[in-house]
Amino acid sequence: METSSLPTLTASDRCDICGAQAYIRVELATGELLFCGHHGNEKREALEPIAIAWHDETEKLLSR
């Protein structure tokens, strides 16, 4: 799995589970999923084996 070169996530990108700001984008063969840091970490083990790319910007949470 490689890190994505997609555009940076913005405040308008929202977690598909809870609606919080998304910091993780997961590219799958069928499309993409957006997650907040919490849900991205929660789903990582299940999604990593099938992910094409994992774009993680959770370091932004520490810079605030």
Backbone as CSV, one residue per row, in Angstrom:
resi,resn,N_x,N_y,N_z,CA_x,CA_y,CA_z,C_x,C_y,C_z
1,MET,0.854,-1.180,0.000,0.000,0.000,0.000,0.889,1.229,0.000
2,GLU,0.522,2.205,-0.778,1.315,3.427,-0.858,0.535,4.612,-0.327
3,THR,1.256,5.657,0.033,0.614,6.883,0.482,0.117,7.629,-0.740
4,SER,-1.053,8.161,-0.660,-1.699,8.836,-1.772,-1.069,10.195,-2.058
5,SER,-1.135,10.611,-3.316,-0.687,11.950,-3.693,-1.894,12.835,-4.026
6,LEU,-3.036,12.512,-3.485,-4.238,13.305,-3.695,-4.125,14.644,-2.976
7,PRO,-4.965,15.614,-3.347,-4.922,16.924,-2.687,-5.134,16.817,-1.175
8,THR,-4.603,17.791,-0.469,-4.739,17.869,0.977,-6.211,17.908,1.372
9,LEU,-6.541,17.249,2.459,-7.905,17.302,2.979,-8.177,18.689,3.551
10,THR,-9.416,19.151,3.428,-9.791,20.471,3.922,-10.863,20.335,4.999
11,ALA,-11.217,21.448,5.607,-12.242,21.451,6.658,-13.607,21.008,6.124
12,SER,-13.817,21.087,4.828,-15.101,20.654,4.271,-15.157,19.143,4.037
13,ASP,-14.026,18.459,4.159,-14.013,16.995,4.061,-14.425,16.425,5.411
14,ARG,-15.454,15.589,5.406,-16.049,15.101,6.656,-15.966,13.583,6.762
15,CYS,-15.850,13.105,7.974,-15.806,11.672,8.271,-17.108,11.010,7.816
16,ASP,-16.977,9.907,7.106,-18.155,9.185,6.623,-18.955,8.529,7.741
17,ILE,-18.381,8.390,8.916,-19.087,7.755,10.024,-19.775,8.777,10.927
18,CYS,-19.028,9.795,11.362,-19.584,10.705,12.379,-19.746,12.155,11.923
19,GLY,-19.185,12.516,10.775,-19.328,13.876,10.278,-18.289,14.860,10.785
20,ALA,-17.356,14.408,11.633,-16.275,15.286,12.103,-15.316,15.554,10.938
21,GLN,-14.417,16.519,11.104,-13.461,16.816,10.051,-12.611,15.586,9.741
22,ALA,-12.462,15.291,8.456,-11.696,14.123,8.027,-10.209,14.445,7.961
23,TYR,-9.410,13.542,8.484,-7.954,13.646,8.421,-7.337,12.434,7.737
24,ILE,-8.170,11.463,7.372,-7.687,10.248,6.721,-8.566,9.961,5.502
25,ARG,-7.902,9.729,4.363,-8.595,9.325,3.137,-8.071,7.949,2.765
26,VAL,-8.986,7.017,2.559,-8.624,5.656,2.176,-9.148,5.409,0.774
27,GLU,-8.246,5.083,-0.131,-8.647,4.764,-1.495,-8.815,3.258,-1.619
28,LEU,-9.988,2.869,-2.094,-10.307,1.466,-2.333,-10.594,1.279,-3.813
29,ALA,-10.631,0.068,-4.288,-10.939,-0.201,-5.686,-12.328,0.317,-6.062
30,THR,-13.215,0.397,-5.084,-14.600,0.812,-5.339,-14.866,2.290,-5.056
31,GLY,-13.854,3.025,-4.604,-14.044,4.448,-4.282,-13.183,4.842,-3.105
32,GLU,-13.566,5.926,-2.450,-12.780,6.377,-1.311,-13.645,6.564,-0.080
33,LEU,-12.996,6.453,1.072,-13.647,6.685,2.355,-12.877,7.782,3.069
34,LEU,-13.595,8.620,3.810,-12.987,9.671,4.611,-13.284,9.402,6.073
35,PHE,-12.274,9.590,6.918,-12.445,9.335,8.345,-11.796,10.427,9.181
36,CYS,-12.379,10.674,10.350,-11.702,11.473,11.368,-10.556,10.603,11.900
37,GLY,-9.686,11.167,12.701,-8.571,10.405,13.233,-9.021,9.190,14.031
38,HIS,-10.044,9.371,14.852,-10.551,8.279,15.694,-11.048,7.106,14.854
39,HIS,-11.943,7.378,13.910,-12.522,6.290,13.123,-11.524,5.706,12.129
40,GLY,-10.592,6.513,11.636,-9.547,5.989,10.763,-8.692,4.964,11.485
41,ASN,-8.300,5.297,12.715,-7.503,4.361,13.508,-8.312,3.120,13.871
42,GLU,-9.582,3.310,14.151,-10.453,2.192,14.509,-10.625,1.211,13.343
43,LYS,-10.703,1.714,12.118,-10.966,0.878,10.941,-9.697,0.444,10.205
44,ARG,-8.538,0.953,10.616,-7.288,0.719,9.882,-6.967,-0.762,9.684
45,GLU,-7.042,-1.538,10.720,-6.686,-2.963,10.625,-7.545,-3.695,9.587
46,ALA,-8.820,-3.363,9.530,-9.722,-4.027,8.585,-9.529,-3.533,7.149
47,LEU,-9.191,-2.247,6.987,-9.116,-1.665,5.650,-7.741,-1.753,4.989
48,GLU,-6.673,-1.776,5.778,-5.327,-1.800,5.184,-5.115,-2.923,4.165
49,PRO,-5.587,-4.129,4.425,-5.347,-5.201,3.438,-6.005,-4.958,2.074
50,ILE,-7.059,-4.151,2.028,-7.759,-3.937,0.757,-7.580,-2.519,0.214
51,ALA,-6.850,-1.674,0.937,-6.662,-0.286,0.514,-5.631,-0.183,-0.601
52,ILE,-5.922,0.679,-1.564,-4.966,1.003,-2.623,-3.981,2.044,-2.085
53,ALA,-4.502,3.013,-1.338,-3.664,4.055,-0.740,-4.288,4.516,0.564
54,TRP,-3.423,4.964,1.479,-3.850,5.458,2.793,-3.234,6.836,2.971
55,HIS,-4.053,7.866,2.950,-3.585,9.256,3.059,-3.928,9.737,4.466
56,ASP,-2.921,9.936,5.297,-3.123,10.257,6.709,-2.564,11.642,7.022
57,GLU,-3.432,12.554,7.450,-3.031,13.899,7.825,-3.280,14.169,9.308
58,THR,-3.296,13.124,10.123,-3.592,13.302,11.541,-2.516,14.111,12.268
59,GLU,-1.334,14.288,11.665,-0.315,15.135,12.291,-0.796,16.567,12.445
60,LYS,-1.775,16.972,11.658,-2.355,18.317,11.772,-3.037,18.510,13.121
61,LEU,-3.510,17.441,13.725,-4.173,17.530,15.029,-3.194,17.963,16.116
62,LEU,-1.942,17.613,15.966,-0.939,17.947,16.969,-0.413,19.373,16.823
63,SER,-0.621,19.975,15.659,-0.070,21.307,15.408,-0.997,22.428,15.832
64,ARG,-2.122,22.113,16.401,-3.074,23.157,16.790,-2.758,23.741,18.117
